[in-house]
Amino acid sequence: MAYINLTKETFNETLDNNEIVIIDFWAEWCSPCKQFAPIFEKVAENNPDITFGKVNTEEQQALARQHNINSIPTLMVVRDGIILLNQGGMLPEAGMGDLIEHIKGLDMDKIRKEMAEDEED
């Protein structure tokens, strides 16, 4: 399996211990989630240097509420503990590849500096 199933017990630890984490919030009854699942799994298999996780919103309702998941599928991207994306909808495989390239290319020092500056304002 190229991804891990995340629970409230493993969620924060996973984010803390991995540089890049891409999370799919989904539910069994969700047709778009079922369409996105093979794309997510293929991209996960092709990117072993990234941690991919799935959160079943029916089983992990507290996690879904905590992260303001209002529609599914929702894709969350976290790098260095910073949530960079939390967006409803699915991406095609090429879009996922573009997203991963973008995330890997970010200057996280610059982002942390900008965040610090925003907090000062």
C-alpha positions as CSV (number, residue, x, y, z in Angstrom):
1,M,0.0,0.0,0.0
2,A,1.4,3.4,-1.0
3,Y,-0.6,5.3,1.5
4,I,-1.5,5.1,5.1
5,N,-4.9,5.4,6.7
6,L,-4.8,8.3,9.2
7,T,-6.7,8.4,12.4
8,K,-6.9,11.0,15.2
9,E,-4.2,9.0,17.0
10,T,-1.8,9.0,14.0
11,F,-2.6,12.3,12.2
12,N,-0.4,14.8,14.1
13,E,2.5,12.4,14.5
14,T,2.4,11.7,10.7
15,L,2.5,15.5,10.0
16,D,5.3,16.0,12.5
17,N,7.5,13.2,11.3
18,N,7.3,13.7,7.5
19,E,8.5,16.6,5.3
20,I,5.6,16.4,2.8
21,V,2.2,14.8,3.5
22,I,-0.6,14.7,1.0
23,I,-4.0,13.7,2.5
24,D,-7.2,12.6,0.8
25,F,-10.3,13.2,3.0
26,W,-12.9,10.8,1.6
27,A,-16.0,8.7,2.4
28,E,-17.2,5.3,1.2
29,W,-20.5,6.6,-0.1
30,C,-18.8,9.4,-2.2
31,S,-18.8,8.8,-5.9
32,P,-16.1,11.4,-6.7
33,C,-14.0,10.0,-3.9
34,K,-14.2,6.6,-5.6
35,Q,-13.2,8.1,-8.9
36,F,-10.2,10.0,-7.3
37,A,-9.0,7.0,-5.3
38,P,-7.1,5.2,-8.2
39,I,-5.4,8.5,-9.1
40,F,-4.4,9.2,-5.6
41,E,-3.0,5.6,-5.2
42,K,-1.1,5.7,-8.4
43,V,0.5,9.1,-7.6
44,A,1.4,7.8,-4.1
45,E,3.1,4.7,-5.6
46,N,5.0,6.9,-8.0
47,N,6.2,9.2,-5.3
48,P,7.7,7.1,-2.4
49,D,9.6,10.1,-1.1
50,I,6.3,11.7,0.0
51,T,3.9,10.5,2.7
52,F,0.4,9.9,1.4
53,G,-2.5,9.4,3.8
54,K,-6.3,8.9,3.6
55,V,-8.8,10.0,6.2
56,N,-12.2,8.3,6.1
57,T,-14.4,11.2,7.2
58,E,-17.2,8.8,8.4
59,E,-14.8,7.0,10.8
60,Q,-12.8,10.1,11.7
61,Q,-15.5,12.8,12.0
62,A,-13.5,14.8,14.7
63,L,-10.5,15.1,12.3
64,A,-12.8,16.2,9.5
65,R,-14.3,18.9,11.8
66,Q,-11.0,20.0,13.1
67,H,-9.7,20.6,9.5
68,N,-13.0,22.2,8.3
69,I,-13.7,19.5,5.7
70,N,-17.0,20.6,4.3
71,S,-16.9,18.7,1.0
72,I,-15.2,15.5,-0.2
73,P,-13.0,14.6,-1.6
74,T,-10.8,17.2,-0.1
75,L,-7.0,17.3,-0.7
76,M,-4.7,18.7,2.0
77,V,-1.0,19.2,1.5
78,V,1.3,19.8,4.4
79,R,5.0,20.6,4.2
80,D,7.2,21.1,7.3
81,G,4.1,21.1,9.4
82,I,2.5,24.0,7.4
83,I,-0.8,23.4,5.7
84,L,-0.2,24.7,2.1
85,L,-3.5,23.5,0.6
86,N,-6.9,22.4,2.0
87,Q,-9.2,22.3,-1.0
88,G,-12.3,20.4,-2.0
89,G,-12.4,18.5,-5.3
90,M,-10.3,16.1,-7.1
91,L,-7.3,16.6,-9.4
92,P,-6.4,14.6,-12.5
93,E,-3.1,12.6,-12.4
94,A,-1.2,15.4,-14.3
95,G,-2.6,18.0,-11.9
96,M,-1.4,16.0,-9.0
97,G,2.1,15.7,-10.6
98,D,2.2,19.5,-11.1
99,L,1.1,20.1,-7.5
100,I,3.9,17.8,-6.2
101,E,6.5,19.6,-8.3
102,H,5.3,22.9,-7.0
103,I,5.3,21.8,-3.4
104,K,8.8,20.3,-3.7
105,G,10.1,23.6,-5.2
106,L,8.8,25.9,-2.5
107,D,11.2,27.9,-0.4
108,M,9.9,27.0,3.0
109,D,12.2,29.5,4.8
110,K,10.6,32.3,2.7
111,I,7.1,31.0,3.5
112,R,7.9,30.9,7.2
113,K,9.3,34.4,7.0
114,E,6.1,35.6,5.2
115,M,3.9,33.9,7.8
116,A,5.8,35.6,10.7
117,E,5.5,39.0,9.0
118,D,1.7,38.4,8.5
119,E,1.4,37.6,12.3
120,E,3.1,40.9,13.1
121,D,0.6,42.9,11.2
